[in-house]
Amino acid sequence: MSKPAMRAIHPPPPPPPPPPSPLMLAGHHTHMPDEARMDPDRAWDHEDRLDMIAENAYYRAERRGFLPGHEMEDWLAAEREVDSLLAAD
């Protein structure tokens, strides 16, 4: 009698990340990493900027009821707003 084939057991995928904790900037939800809030002299890196843009775009879509077809518009508007806030910082 042959042994049954062994199948690899994979753990379940991790749960989705918790919702972002927004910080209100210029009247819009824009995420600012905790480290940046604690150290005003800290330079923004590319990943921080992209996180802020993504969160801003998400809240723009949420205010619109997540209607499809406006993703690029939301991203570009969020990018302009975040870049303007970072330039003023």
Biopython code that builds the backbone (N, CA, C, O; Angstrom):
import numpy as np
from Bio.PDB.StructureBuilder import StructureBuilder

atoms = [
    (1, "MET", "N", (0.835, -1.163, 0.000)),
    (1, "MET", "CA", (0.000, 0.000, 0.000)),
    (1, "MET", "C", (0.888, 1.237, 0.000)),
    (1, "MET", "O", (1.839, 1.331, 0.776)),
    (2, "SER", "N", (0.573, 2.176, -0.869)),
    (2, "SER", "CA", (1.401, 3.371, -0.968)),
    (2, "SER", "C", (0.921, 4.430, 0.018)),
    (2, "SER", "O", (-0.238, 4.453, 0.433)),
    (3, "LYS", "N", (1.851, 5.299, 0.373)),
    (3, "LYS", "CA", (1.537, 6.381, 1.293)),
    (3, "LYS", "C", (0.735, 7.448, 0.558)),
    (3, "LYS", "O", (0.959, 7.674, -0.631)),
    (4, "PRO", "N", (-0.194, 8.105, 1.246)),
    (4, "PRO", "CA", (-0.912, 9.211, 0.592)),
    (4, "PRO", "C", (0.059, 10.364, 0.313)),
    (4, "PRO", "O", (1.012, 10.587, 1.060)),
    (5, "ALA", "N", (-0.198, 11.073, -0.752)),
    (5, "ALA", "CA", (0.655, 12.207, -1.116)),
    (5, "ALA", "C", (0.550, 13.288, -0.045)),
    (5, "ALA", "O", (-0.535, 13.598, 0.446)),
    (6, "MET", "N", (1.674, 13.840, 0.296)),
    (6, "MET", "CA", (1.704, 14.922, 1.281)),
    (6, "MET", "C", (1.449, 16.238, 0.557)),
    (6, "MET", "O", (2.085, 16.530, -0.456)),
    (7, "ARG", "N", (0.539, 17.013, 1.069)),
    (7, "ARG", "CA", (0.285, 18.325, 0.486)),
    (7, "ARG", "C", (0.873, 19.376, 1.402)),
    (7, "ARG", "O", (0.843, 19.251, 2.626)),
    (8, "ALA", "N", (1.404, 20.410, 0.787)),
    (8, "ALA", "CA", (1.965, 21.513, 1.571)),
    (8, "ALA", "C", (0.829, 22.239, 2.279)),
    (8, "ALA", "O", (-0.222, 22.506, 1.695)),
    (9, "ILE", "N", (1.058, 22.544, 3.515)),
    (9, "ILE", "CA", (0.071, 23.297, 4.284)),
    (9, "ILE", "C", (0.545, 24.736, 4.352)),
    (9, "ILE", "O", (1.631, 25.032, 4.850)),
    (10, "HIS", "N", (-0.282, 25.607, 3.847)),
    (10, "HIS", "CA", (0.058, 27.027, 3.835)),
    (10, "HIS", "C", (-0.789, 27.743, 4.877)),
    (10, "HIS", "O", (-1.986, 27.480, 4.991)),
    (11, "PRO", "N", (-0.186, 28.635, 5.628)),
    (11, "PRO", "CA", (-0.984, 29.393, 6.601)),
    (11, "PRO", "C", (-1.955, 30.307, 5.869)),
    (11, "PRO", "O", (-1.723, 30.660, 4.713)),
    (12, "PRO", "N", (-3.026, 30.687, 6.521)),
    (12, "PRO", "CA", (-3.970, 31.607, 5.867)),
    (12, "PRO", "C", (-3.293, 32.949, 5.624)),
    (12, "PRO", "O", (-2.348, 33.307, 6.328)),
    (13, "PRO", "N", (-3.772, 33.690, 4.632)),
    (13, "PRO", "CA", (-3.162, 35.007, 4.374)),
    (13, "PRO", "C", (-3.376, 35.915, 5.570)),
    (13, "PRO", "O", (-4.335, 35.743, 6.321)),
    (14, "PRO", "N", (-2.480, 36.888, 5.750)),
    (14, "PRO", "CA", (-2.631, 37.804, 6.881)),
    (14, "PRO", "C", (-3.881, 38.655, 6.700)),
    (14, "PRO", "O", (-4.329, 38.871, 5.573)),
    (15, "PRO", "N", (-4.448, 39.139, 7.806)),
    (15, "PRO", "CA", (-5.632, 39.993, 7.688)),
    (15, "PRO", "C", (-5.257, 41.315, 7.036)),
    (15, "PRO", "O", (-4.091, 41.709, 7.067)),
    (16, "PRO", "N", (-6.227, 42.006, 6.445)),
    (16, "PRO", "CA", (-5.917, 43.298, 5.827)),
    (16, "PRO", "C", (-5.455, 44.286, 6.892)),
    (16, "PRO", "O", (-5.799, 44.146, 8.066)),
    (17, "PRO", "N", (-4.677, 45.281, 6.483)),
    (17, "PRO", "CA", (-4.203, 46.262, 7.462)),
    (17, "PRO", "C", (-5.377, 47.060, 8.028)),
    (17, "PRO", "O", (-6.421, 47.176, 7.386)),
    (18, "PRO", "N", (-5.206, 47.603, 9.219)),
    (18, "PRO", "CA", (-6.282, 48.410, 9.796)),
    (18, "PRO", "C", (-6.456, 49.686, 8.984)),
    (18, "PRO", "O", (-5.541, 50.094, 8.269)),
    (19, "PRO", "N", (-7.614, 50.315, 9.086)),
    (19, "PRO", "CA", (-7.803, 51.564, 8.352)),
    (19, "PRO", "C", (-6.787, 52.604, 8.820)),
    (19, "PRO", "O", (-6.360, 52.585, 9.975)),
    (20, "PRO", "N", (-6.404, 53.500, 7.931)),
    (20, "PRO", "CA", (-5.410, 54.507, 8.300)),
    (20, "PRO", "C", (-5.946, 55.448, 9.363)),
    (20, "PRO", "O", (-7.149, 55.693, 9.448)),
    (21, "SER", "N", (-5.040, 55.969, 10.168)),
    (21, "SER", "CA", (-5.438, 56.982, 11.137)),
    (21, "SER", "C", (-5.111, 58.345, 10.538)),
    (21, "SER", "O", (-3.949, 58.753, 10.531)),
    (22, "PRO", "N", (-6.114, 59.048, 10.038)),
    (22, "PRO", "CA", (-5.870, 60.288, 9.304)),
    (22, "PRO", "C", (-5.523, 61.473, 10.193)),
    (22, "PRO", "O", (-5.862, 61.517, 11.376)),
    (23, "LEU", "N", (-4.849, 62.412, 9.591)),
    (23, "LEU", "CA", (-4.545, 63.686, 10.228)),
    (23, "LEU", "C", (-5.131, 64.747, 9.304)),
    (23, "LEU", "O", (-4.879, 64.730, 8.099)),
    (24, "MET", "N", (-5.895, 65.647, 9.849)),
    (24, "MET", "CA", (-6.507, 66.674, 9.007)),
    (24, "MET", "C", (-5.464, 67.736, 8.652)),
    (24, "MET", "O", (-4.873, 68.369, 9.527)),
    (25, "LEU", "N", (-5.258, 67.910, 7.364)),
    (25, "LEU", "CA", (-4.374, 68.958, 6.852)),
    (25, "LEU", "C", (-5.126, 69.676, 5.735)),
    (25, "LEU", "O", (-5.643, 69.028, 4.825)),
    (26, "ALA", "N", (-5.190, 70.934, 5.789)),
    (26, "ALA", "CA", (-5.827, 71.749, 4.751)),
    (26, "ALA", "C", (-7.251, 71.280, 4.460)),
    (26, "ALA", "O", (-7.704, 71.339, 3.317)),
    (27, "GLY", "N", (-7.953, 70.816, 5.488)),
    (27, "GLY", "CA", (-9.341, 70.429, 5.306)),
    (27, "GLY", "C", (-9.547, 69.060, 4.699)),
    (27, "GLY", "O", (-10.690, 68.683, 4.437)),
    (28, "HIS", "N", (-8.494, 68.298, 4.463)),
    (28, "HIS", "CA", (-8.616, 66.959, 3.885)),
    (28, "HIS", "C", (-7.883, 65.980, 4.768)),
    (28, "HIS", "O", (-6.934, 66.342, 5.463)),
    (29, "HIS", "N", (-8.329, 64.729, 4.737)),
    (29, "HIS", "CA", (-7.634, 63.676, 5.464)),
    (29, "HIS", "C", (-6.338, 63.371, 4.732)),
    (29, "HIS", "O", (-6.359, 62.950, 3.576)),
    (30, "THR", "N", (-5.235, 63.576, 5.385)),
    (30, "THR", "CA", (-3.931, 63.240, 4.817)),
    (30, "THR", "C", (-3.105, 62.625, 5.929)),
    (30, "THR", "O", (-2.934, 63.219, 6.994)),
    (31, "HIS", "N", (-2.603, 61.450, 5.676)),
    (31, "HIS", "CA", (-1.845, 60.724, 6.689)),
    (31, "HIS", "C", (-0.442, 61.297, 6.807)),
    (31, "HIS", "O", (0.224, 61.543, 5.801)),
    (32, "MET", "N", (-0.004, 61.504, 8.020)),
    (32, "MET", "CA", (1.367, 61.930, 8.267)),
    (32, "MET", "C", (1.955, 60.921, 9.234)),
    (32, "MET", "O", (1.438, 60.762, 10.340)),
    (33, "PRO", "N", (3.025, 60.234, 8.847)),
    (33, "PRO", "CA", (3.601, 59.232, 9.739)),
    (33, "PRO", "C", (3.918, 59.810, 11.114)),
    (33, "PRO", "O", (4.306, 60.972, 11.235)),
    (34, "ASP", "N", (3.747, 58.980, 12.157)),
    (34, "ASP", "CA", (3.963, 59.422, 13.534)),
    (34, "ASP", "C", (5.347, 60.017, 13.736)),
    (34, "ASP", "O", (5.495, 61.016, 14.440)),
    (35, "GLU", "N", (6.375, 59.407, 13.121)),
    (35, "GLU", "CA", (7.735, 59.910, 13.304)),
    (35, "GLU", "C", (7.854, 61.349, 12.806)),
    (35, "GLU", "O", (8.560, 62.158, 13.409)),
    (36, "ALA", "N", (7.176, 61.666, 11.723)),
    (36, "ALA", "CA", (7.264, 63.005, 11.155)),
    (36, "ALA", "C", (6.586, 64.022, 12.063)),
    (36, "ALA", "O", (7.056, 65.154, 12.184)),
    (37, "ARG", "N", (5.491, 63.632, 12.700)),
    (37, "ARG", "CA", (4.812, 64.562, 13.594)),
    (37, "ARG", "C", (5.660, 64.861, 14.821)),
    (37, "ARG", "O", (5.585, 65.954, 15.383)),
    (38, "MET", "N", (6.465, 63.891, 15.237)),
    (38, "MET", "CA", (7.280, 64.088, 16.432)),
    (38, "MET", "C", (8.551, 64.873, 16.137)),
    (38, "MET", "O", (9.093, 65.512, 17.038)),
    (39, "ASP", "N", (9.035, 64.843, 14.911)),
    (39, "ASP", "CA", (10.288, 65.497, 14.564)),
    (39, "ASP", "C", (10.065, 66.427, 13.377)),
    (39, "ASP", "O", (10.119, 65.974, 12.234)),
    (40, "PRO", "N", (9.818, 67.716, 13.615)),
    (40, "PRO", "CA", (9.525, 68.631, 12.514)),
    (40, "PRO", "C", (10.687, 68.828, 11.556)),
    (40, "PRO", "O", (10.478, 69.301, 10.439)),
    (41, "ASP", "N", (11.915, 68.478, 11.959)),
    (41, "ASP", "CA", (13.062, 68.636, 11.059)),
    (41, "ASP", "C", (13.292, 67.412, 10.182)),
    (41, "ASP", "O", (14.198, 67.409, 9.349)),
    (42, "ARG", "N", (12.487, 66.381, 10.360)),
    (42, "ARG", "CA", (12.657, 65.148, 9.596)),
    (42, "ARG", "C", (12.288, 65.392, 8.138)),
    (42, "ARG", "O", (11.253, 65.992, 7.849)),
    (43, "ALA", "N", (13.118, 64.937, 7.237)),
    (43, "ALA", "CA", (12.838, 65.077, 5.809)),
    (43, "ALA", "C", (11.842, 63.997, 5.379)),
    (43, "ALA", "O", (11.876, 62.872, 5.879)),
    (44, "TRP", "N", (10.969, 64.351, 4.460)),
    (44, "TRP", "CA", (10.001, 63.397, 3.918)),
    (44, "TRP", "C", (10.711, 62.511, 2.916)),
    (44, "TRP", "O", (11.485, 63.000, 2.093)),
    (45, "ASP", "N", (10.458, 61.215, 2.975)),
    (45, "ASP", "CA", (11.018, 60.351, 1.948)),
    (45, "ASP", "C", (9.921, 59.994, 0.939)),
    (45, "ASP", "O", (8.746, 60.305, 1.135)),
    (46, "HIS", "N", (10.332, 59.346, -0.123)),
    (46, "HIS", "CA", (9.422, 59.027, -1.225)),
    (46, "HIS", "C", (8.268, 58.148, -0.750)),
    (46, "HIS", "O", (7.129, 58.340, -1.176)),
    (47, "GLU", "N", (8.550, 57.193, 0.120)),
    (47, "GLU", "CA", (7.502, 56.289, 0.605)),
    (47, "GLU", "C", (6.468, 57.041, 1.443)),
    (47, "GLU", "O", (5.271, 56.777, 1.332)),
    (48, "ASP", "N", (6.926, 57.979, 2.283)),
    (48, "ASP", "CA", (5.993, 58.801, 3.065)),
    (48, "ASP", "C", (5.063, 59.575, 2.128)),
    (48, "ASP", "O", (3.851, 59.625, 2.335)),
    (49, "ARG", "N", (5.653, 60.173, 1.104)),
    (49, "ARG", "CA", (4.886, 60.971, 0.145)),
    (49, "ARG", "C", (3.827, 60.110, -0.537)),
    (49, "ARG", "O", (2.669, 60.514, -0.641)),
    (50, "LEU", "N", (4.223, 58.917, -1.006)),
    (50, "LEU", "CA", (3.265, 58.040, -1.687)),
    (50, "LEU", "C", (2.163, 57.577, -0.742)),
    (50, "LEU", "O", (1.008, 57.468, -1.152)),
    (51, "ASP", "N", (2.500, 57.305, 0.511)),
    (51, "ASP", "CA", (1.481, 56.910, 1.493)),
    (51, "ASP", "C", (0.472, 58.030, 1.694)),
    (51, "ASP", "O", (-0.732, 57.784, 1.758)),
    (52, "MET", "N", (0.964, 59.258, 1.792)),
    (52, "MET", "CA", (0.076, 60.398, 1.990)),
    (52, "MET", "C", (-0.827, 60.610, 0.773)),
    (52, "MET", "O", (-2.014, 60.900, 0.921)),
    (53, "ILE", "N", (-0.266, 60.465, -0.423)),
    (53, "ILE", "CA", (-1.053, 60.632, -1.649)),
    (53, "ILE", "C", (-2.126, 59.549, -1.729)),
    (53, "ILE", "O", (-3.282, 59.836, -2.039)),
    (54, "ALA", "N", (-1.740, 58.303, -1.449)),
    (54, "ALA", "CA", (-2.699, 57.190, -1.519)),
    (54, "ALA", "C", (-3.847, 57.396, -0.538)),
    (54, "ALA", "O", (-5.005, 57.164, -0.885)),
    (55, "GLU", "N", (-3.542, 57.825, 0.668)),
    (55, "GLU", "CA", (-4.595, 58.026, 1.656)),
    (55, "GLU", "C", (-5.494, 59.192, 1.259)),
    (55, "GLU", "O", (-6.716, 59.109, 1.391)),
    (56, "ASN", "N", (-4.896, 60.271, 0.776)),
    (56, "ASN", "CA", (-5.674, 61.422, 0.337)),
    (56, "ASN", "C", (-6.605, 61.021, -0.813)),
    (56, "ASN", "O", (-7.776, 61.401, -0.826)),
    (57, "ALA", "N", (-6.081, 60.251, -1.780)),
    (57, "ALA", "CA", (-6.894, 59.801, -2.924)),
    (57, "ALA", "C", (-8.035, 58.901, -2.447)),
    (57, "ALA", "O", (-9.151, 58.980, -2.961)),
    (58, "TYR", "N", (-7.751, 58.052, -1.469)),
    (58, "TYR", "CA", (-8.787, 57.174, -0.909)),
    (58, "TYR", "C", (-9.939, 58.001, -0.339)),
    (58, "TYR", "O", (-11.103, 57.717, -0.618)),
    (59, "TYR", "N", (-9.619, 59.021, 0.455)),
    (59, "TYR", "CA", (-10.677, 59.827, 1.062)),
    (59, "TYR", "C", (-11.431, 60.641, 0.014)),
    (59, "TYR", "O", (-12.623, 60.901, 0.181)),
    (60, "ARG", "N", (-10.767, 61.041, -1.046)),
    (60, "ARG", "CA", (-11.474, 61.719, -2.140)),
    (60, "ARG", "C", (-12.498, 60.768, -2.758)),
    (60, "ARG", "O", (-13.644, 61.147, -2.998)),
    (61, "ALA", "N", (-12.072, 59.530, -3.012)),
    (61, "ALA", "CA", (-12.979, 58.530, -3.590)),
    (61, "ALA", "C", (-14.129, 58.226, -2.627)),
    (61, "ALA", "O", (-15.274, 58.065, -3.050)),
    (62, "GLU", "N", (-13.824, 58.150, -1.353)),
    (62, "GLU", "CA", (-14.851, 57.874, -0.349)),
    (62, "GLU", "C", (-15.917, 58.973, -0.354)),
    (62, "GLU", "O", (-17.112, 58.681, -0.311)),
    (63, "ARG", "N", (-15.485, 60.231, -0.406)),
    (63, "ARG", "CA", (-16.443, 61.352, -0.426)),
    (63, "ARG", "C", (-17.341, 61.286, -1.663)),
    (63, "ARG", "O", (-18.466, 61.785, -1.635)),
    (64, "ARG", "N", (-16.861, 60.685, -2.730)),
    (64, "ARG", "CA", (-17.615, 60.566, -3.981)),
    (64, "ARG", "C", (-18.421, 59.271, -4.012)),
    (64, "ARG", "O", (-19.092, 58.991, -5.006)),
    (65, "GLY", "N", (-18.367, 58.474, -2.944)),
    (65, "GLY", "CA", (-19.107, 57.214, -2.899)),
    (65, "GLY", "C", (-18.427, 56.101, -3.681)),
    (65, "GLY", "O", (-19.086, 55.138, -4.071)),
    (66, "PHE", "N", (-17.140, 56.208, -3.916)),
    (66, "PHE", "CA", (-16.337, 55.201, -4.636)),
    (66, "PHE", "C", (-16.869, 54.915, -6.033)),
    (66, "PHE", "O", (-16.759, 53.793, -6.528)),
    (67, "LEU", "N", (-17.446, 55.934, -6.669)),
    (67, "LEU", "CA", (-17.895, 55.742, -8.044)),
    (67, "LEU", "C", (-16.679, 55.486, -8.926)),
    (67, "LEU", "O", (-15.696, 56.224, -8.849)),
    (68, "PRO", "N", (-16.730, 54.453, -9.762)),
    (68, "PRO", "CA", (-15.569, 54.129, -10.603)),
    (68, "PRO", "C", (-15.360, 55.152, -11.714)),
    (68, "PRO", "O", (-16.268, 55.894, -12.088)),
    (69, "GLY", "N", (-14.134, 55.166, -12.227)),
    (69, "GLY", "CA", (-13.815, 56.029, -13.354)),
    (69, "GLY", "C", (-13.113, 57.325, -12.981)),
    (69, "GLY", "O", (-12.783, 58.121, -13.860)),
    (70, "HIS", "N", (-12.882, 57.550, -11.702)),
    (70, "HIS", "CA", (-12.251, 58.791, -11.261)),
    (70, "HIS", "C", (-10.938, 58.548, -10.527)),
    (70, "HIS", "O", (-10.420, 59.451, -9.871)),
    (71, "GLU", "N", (-10.399, 57.340, -10.632)),
    (71, "GLU", "CA", (-9.207, 56.983, -9.867)),
    (71, "GLU", "C", (-8.011, 57.877, -10.209)),
    (71, "GLU", "O", (-7.318, 58.350, -9.308)),
    (72, "MET", "N", (-7.770, 58.105, -11.477)),
    (72, "MET", "CA", (-6.628, 58.931, -11.892)),
    (72, "MET", "C", (-6.839, 60.376, -11.453)),
    (72, "MET", "O", (-5.907, 61.031, -10.987)),
    (73, "GLU", "N", (-8.049, 60.866, -11.601)),
    (73, "GLU", "CA", (-8.375, 62.230, -11.173)),
    (73, "GLU", "C", (-8.129, 62.389, -9.665)),
    (73, "GLU", "O", (-7.556, 63.386, -9.226)),
    (74, "ASP", "N", (-8.563, 61.402, -8.882)),
    (74, "ASP", "CA", (-8.351, 61.445, -7.434)),
    (74, "ASP", "C", (-6.864, 61.432, -7.100)),
    (74, "ASP", "O", (-6.400, 62.200, -6.257)),
    (75, "TRP", "N", (-6.122, 60.553, -7.769)),
    (75, "TRP", "CA", (-4.687, 60.439, -7.486)),
    (75, "TRP", "C", (-3.962, 61.743, -7.813)),
    (75, "TRP", "O", (-3.168, 62.232, -7.010)),
    (76, "LEU", "N", (-4.235, 62.307, -8.994)),
    (76, "LEU", "CA", (-3.530, 63.528, -9.402)),
    (76, "LEU", "C", (-3.879, 64.712, -8.504)),
    (76, "LEU", "O", (-3.011, 65.518, -8.169)),
    (77, "ALA", "N", (-5.149, 64.816, -8.116)),
    (77, "ALA", "CA", (-5.544, 65.897, -7.202)),
    (77, "ALA", "C", (-4.871, 65.713, -5.839)),
    (77, "ALA", "O", (-4.407, 66.680, -5.234)),
    (78, "ALA", "N", (-4.823, 64.477, -5.363)),
    (78, "ALA", "CA", (-4.165, 64.193, -4.082)),
    (78, "ALA", "C", (-2.678, 64.498, -4.178)),
    (78, "ALA", "O", (-2.094, 65.048, -3.244)),
    (79, "GLU", "N", (-2.067, 64.147, -5.291)),
    (79, "GLU", "CA", (-0.635, 64.399, -5.490)),
    (79, "GLU", "C", (-0.348, 65.904, -5.456)),
    (79, "GLU", "O", (0.614, 66.339, -4.823)),
    (80, "ARG", "N", (-1.176, 66.690, -6.131)),
    (80, "ARG", "CA", (-0.983, 68.151, -6.114)),
    (80, "ARG", "C", (-1.113, 68.701, -4.697)),
    (80, "ARG", "O", (-0.306, 69.523, -4.262)),
    (81, "GLU", "N", (-2.141, 68.235, -3.979)),
    (81, "GLU", "CA", (-2.360, 68.741, -2.634)),
    (81, "GLU", "C", (-1.212, 68.366, -1.683)),
    (81, "GLU", "O", (-0.714, 69.214, -0.943)),
    (82, "VAL", "N", (-0.803, 67.113, -1.708)),
    (82, "VAL", "CA", (0.268, 66.655, -0.824)),
    (82, "VAL", "C", (1.569, 67.372, -1.160)),
    (82, "VAL", "O", (2.276, 67.821, -0.257)),
    (83, "ASP", "N", (1.894, 67.486, -2.442)),
    (83, "ASP", "CA", (3.125, 68.186, -2.835)),
    (83, "ASP", "C", (3.114, 69.643, -2.393)),
    (83, "ASP", "O", (4.139, 70.189, -1.984)),
    (84, "SER", "N", (1.942, 70.263, -2.480)),
    (84, "SER", "CA", (1.826, 71.652, -2.041)),
    (84, "SER", "C", (2.018, 71.750, -0.519)),
    (84, "SER", "O", (2.681, 72.667, -0.035)),
    (85, "LEU", "N", (1.442, 70.813, 0.225)),
    (85, "LEU", "CA", (1.620, 70.811, 1.683)),
    (85, "LEU", "C", (3.045, 70.550, 2.073)),
    (85, "LEU", "O", (3.555, 71.178, 3.001)),
    (86, "LEU", "N", (3.713, 69.630, 1.384)),
    (86, "LEU", "CA", (5.108, 69.318, 1.707)),
    (86, "LEU", "C", (6.039, 70.466, 1.350)),
    (86, "LEU", "O", (7.030, 70.706, 2.040)),
    (87, "ALA", "N", (5.716, 71.184, 0.260)),
    (87, "ALA", "CA", (6.543, 72.316, -0.145)),
    (87, "ALA", "C", (6.437, 73.452, 0.886)),
    (87, "ALA", "O", (7.400, 74.184, 1.114)),
    (88, "ALA", "N", (5.271, 73.587, 1.494)),
    (88, "ALA", "CA", (5.053, 74.637, 2.485)),
    (88, "ALA", "C", (5.670, 74.271, 3.827)),
    (88, "ALA", "O", (5.876, 75.138, 4.676)),
    (89, "ASP", "N", (5.965, 72.986, 4.021)),
    (89, "ASP", "CA", (6.486, 72.494, 5.297)),
    (89, "ASP", "C", (7.879, 72.972, 5.562)),
    (89, "ASP", "O", (8.458, 72.644, 6.597)),
]
sb = StructureBuilder()
sb.init_structure("model")
sb.init_model(0)
sb.init_chain("A")
sb.init_seg("    ")
for serial, (resi, resn, name, xyz) in enumerate(atoms, 1):
    if name == "N":
        sb.init_residue(resn, " ", resi, " ")
    sb.init_atom(name, np.array(xyz, "f"), 0.0, 1.0, " ", f" {name:<3s}", serial, name[0])
structure = sb.get_structure()
